[in-house]
Amino acid sequence: MEEERILKKDGVRLVRKRLKELLKPLGFQSRSTNQLIRGREHFIDMVDLDTAGYHLTPHYHIYYRSAPFARLSGDMYRIWRAAKMNTPYWSCEIPLEGGPYSYKPEHFEAVWRDVSRALEQYLLPYMEAMTPERFLSLLVTDNRRDQDFFRPANLARLDSHYPGWPGTPEAAVYGVGMWRMEKFEEGIPYLILARKNYRTWMEDNEQEDSQFYRAHILTLELLDRLLTPWEKKRPGWTASAQRKIDQVELNWADYMR
């Protein structure tokens, strides 16, 4: 008798339910159908479930609450190695003759055991041990340590060998982070670079009604509000900058793309 299969749509529902049951007691709430999110003093933690096509893969992210324009994302290869995951992802069976995608129950449960164990023993402790200093250092350092499970999409660089958009959101985060810690001189070149590249991007892209575009507008407006008082040497510009960053921390969701 052929083993009963778990249809993909049922597998997606089951993983959503289990993730909510696992993470809700830890402060995570639903942000959308496939996102669970938790706000903390310095950070925003996110578990994002990719269910497109034949995918059923959780992704893990950390945002810096003072500057949620870019994120650190879980490096799954490092996590798999650290957690010794034998079944790192759900691979569905795709019938050659067509029909619904499905999973073998034994495989499905083995993946869930690895995913939940990796979350509880590696990812959540790493998230909770994160500090602003450590987060910001990962934005500018090409770190190859397997113990660092989270990495940026691009490094924030000031040298001319990496022109254009890659690393721009990370530069904005790093610059704002330096200002939050009152390291103004260190943050200024990153803020100037980010503002220039955000402005170029806005000029090159037509306005569209999307959260991605609106978040970019808000980020550019913030960079202008931070840098203009500094450029004009207005009295009290450092205190003004801290107040503006306070507002970002309160309205962090508006800046997330």
PyMOL commands that set and color helices and strands:
alter all, ss='L'
color gray80, all
select helices_A, chain A and resi 8-26+76-83+105-129+132-140+168-180+184-204+211-231+237-250+252-255
alter helices_A, ss='H'
color red, helices_A
select strands_A, chain A and resi 6-7+29-32+35-39+43-50+57-64+71-74+102-103+150-152
alter strands_A, ss='S'
color yellow, strands_A
deselect
rebuild
show_as cartoon
